[in-house]
Every structure is written in structure tokens, then in C-alpha cells.
């Protein structure tokens, strides 16, 4: 990796304390981890904001997220952040409401549906790669570009009735503003202050949240007006039909709007982040780039065989290991629990951090090295089960995981067939944790078109 990159700097032996810890959590939580977290399977942490259990043991992760998942709900801090960024969407619902939403959305992420999305994904990737290649020698903000292609693809496949009159570029910028303004931890989150209490952060984030609300309201209105029997079913229509069977109260309509905003926002932001890290890593790994490029050219005429792009998939999986789009999963125990010699009292807050688990010294060889071959078929046996959580795990695993993988494979393959993105010597790459893990600021890379012989 580029020596100027700051994300492989050794972690401190001791965590920051007091006001320094507070400042770190409010500024960039990814900087609060210490060496101990990457070396111990379970770490009990006492902070001024309460006691937490940081869990990296795969068997205990499985217990919490799968085997005894009904005993664990989202932890208070994560719940507050997700509520203000995703509202009452599938992310925050529970019980029968969650199951109804999941059932309504599931057909749109089935294997049959994914095959139907291939033409639009390939078409969007072709246009995207050609547009970038035409800017040979130019410097581009890589995360912004990836956000535009992911919004464009989701819009064409899931929201055929439009984006509320906005362009993919405008929506991508709006999603990023919401993440920056609303996705950071706030003092009120740590102190559990009333959510209605105004503060500088909430006032600064209000325009971004209002813009997202206005767009999703328009999108639902557009979908409700598109009543032609010839129209193909859409995910918005399915969600509306699901609430029509129950009630059409303002809260139910808002739930649909929140789900649309979440699919368009969080669903594209995570994919854009993963693609960003994939090209950043490939810029320093010419052999891996060559594998992906050769693969792309070999299967260029067969656009239905995404599964054949094994190196491309492995690069994306390794990028999500090193830079998981969602770096932390938070849970809270509803009742006393125990697993082996680990006692988990009622009310315990638990952090399962893919950022830590994916780089843990007990789980991975050369954990900080970019080695896509880990995820080739012949090596997958060494990938620890429940030690790799790019989309979460258990019943609440990301419903769009396979959609995202298919899209990322197609986009990365097409990019590598057409161009290279190169790191810039004086561009400093630092990490920033919002809801997702992104480059801090507008990290730029140089476009180099690939010219045939």
C-alpha cells in the first residue's frame, strides 16, 4: 500500500481517556481502537459513557447474531444514529413489522430478479467506464464517482418511475451530505439525551434530512400514480401494497418513504464505499489489477456469467475485509446471557466491529495485507466463519447483499477493462467513519485509459 496512507499506523497500546476519548468518538470513532482489540477475542471496556463488551470471537459472534439473536437488540447509540438516518425503515423495525417489510422486498433480491437486473447493470457500467476513460489524465474524486454509478444502477433497476425529479448526481451528493451531517456520533448519543433536544449538529443536519424526506415523498407519489397494468411490479408498489392490506395511516406511508430513502441512501453508500476501497487498493497492486483486467477481457462477450469473474469477486471481498462498509455492529442484551465463560448481564452493550474482526491477529494471517487470493475457491477454507461480516450475519443480514455483490463485480470488471485509477503522490488518504467507512474529504485519483495494442 501507499506509504503515505495513514490507516496502517500502529494502534496505541492504551485507549484515550476522558475528554480525549470523547473528542475521538465525536470526531472519528475508528481512531478509538487499540492494539488489545486486535489481539484479544473479548475485551471488556469501561468508559465514562458506560461499560461495553467488544466481541471478536467468531463462535460468540454467531451466538449473538444468530443462535440467540432474539435476546439482542440494537445498542442505544447505533439505534439513535440509524433512526435519524433511516427513520422507521427495515433497519429499525422489529417483530412482525420487520418481517412484513422483509417479505415485501425479498422478491426484488431473489436470484431470478438479480438475473433480470444484469442488462441495466452492464449498460450502466459500460457508460460509466466510457465516461471516465474519456477523461484520460484527469483527476477525479473516486468516492463521488462511485456514488453516482451506484445510484444510477439502483434507480434503473428498482425505481423505474424516477428519483423524484432529481438526477443520480444530485441524489448521490444528497446521500453523502446526509451521511456527513447525520452519521457521526453526537454528544447526545453518548449521554442518551432526549432526541428532540436541539443542538448544533441537529440544526446543521436538518436541511440534508429535509431534502431526503422531500425526495422520498415524491418518489412514493410517482409510484402511486403509475397504476398502468402494463407496468412491471416495483419495490415501492410492493411496499405500498403491503401497507394497503393493513392501514394507510400517515405513519405507514412514512414507513414506505423511509424504506425508499434507505434503499436509495444506505443501499448505495455502502456499495460506493466498497468500490472506492477496491480501486484504491488495486492502484497499489498491479498483479491483482492484471488478473481482474484479463478476466474482464476473457468474459467480455458473456454477460450472464458474473460467477466466472472469480478474481474480481475476490478483490471486492478482500476490499470489504480491509475496509468494511459498515465498520461496527452494536447490540444490547435484553436478558442475562452466558456463552462459555463469558457472562453477559442484562443491559450489556456489545460491539461487534467488522473493522476489528476482519483484521484480528487471532483470525487472519497478515491481517493488514491486501491479498485477494484469500477469497479464491481453493483458499476459502481458511476464511473464518463469522470472522468475516461485510453484510452482517443472522436473520438481519443485509437483504441486498447479493445485489450489491453482483453490481460491484460488474462495475469493477468494466472499469479494469477500460482504465486504471492511480493514486496521486501528494494526495493524503485518511479514513473517516460516518455510517460507512469512507476516505476523509474528496480523495482524488488520476484516470489512465487502457489503450489496446
Secondary structure, DSSP 8 states (H G I E B T S, - for coil): --TT-STTS---SS---HHHHHHHHHHHGGGG--GGGGT-SEEEEEETTEEEEEE--HHHHHIIIIITGGGEEE-HHHHHHHHHHHTTSTTT--HHHHHHHHHHHHGGGSHHHHHHHHHHHHHHHHHHHHHHHTTTT-EEEHHHHHHHHHHHHHHHHH-TT-STT--HHHHHHHHHHHHHHHSS--HHHHHT--TT---HHHHHHHHHHHHHHHHHHHHHHHHHH---TTS---HHHHHHHHHHTT---HHHHHHHHHHHHHHHTHHHHHHHHHHHHHHHHHTT-HHHHHHHHHHHHHTTT-TT-GGG-HHHHHHHHHHHHHT-SS--EEEEESS-EEETTEEE-TT-EEEE-HHHHTT-TTT-TTTTS--GGGGSGGGGGGS-TTS--TT--GGGS-TTHHHHHHHHHHHHHHHHHHEEEEE-TT----EEESSSEEESS--EEEEEE----
